[in-house]
Amino acid sequence: ETSYHKMADPQVESNSKEQPKTETDPIILEIKQKIKETFEIFDHEGNQTVDKREISAIVRGLGCFPTEVELSEILLEVEEDEPSDFIRFEKFEPVMQRVLVERRFRPQSEEQLLKAFQVLDQDLKNHLTRDELAKFLTEEGEPFSSEEIEEMMAAALDPQKGVVNYRDYIQILLGETT
């Protein structure tokens, strides 16, 4: 409804302070570079393609946290007309650029994430064991796949202590590594 009113009412359009971003906008250029760099990490052959099973890691690596259903929708959008196991950069980049510009699938606030972890950490010890976290991720809400759990543990697990210090992990999720 809002977009219809903007189109129908030139007054609303002219008062809008937010101009559409162009391909030469520094923010767009930065987003495109970030997408390219993240995609290239998973482009093992250097041929501008990635295994479609890597898309989840790429999307999350770009700071987006869609549900599995939303991730499937992204995959449908970037897949070729002829189904294959690979996604080409030229199909992925415009879709992901739009997702990032629209700020879709952003993580929750630090406070919300902390509260969620504290609900799981009933003893308030500021960490969860690998087994505790894996149990919650597979038995509560939308279950994580074993690949997603391994991907998360790779980033979240403290290798010395063998636990997930969730305050540190929240900083990683929010892109504020300390």
Order of alpha helices (4+ residues) and beta strands (2+ residues): alpha-alpha-alpha-beta-alpha-alpha-beta-alpha-alpha-beta-alpha-alpha-beta-beta-alpha
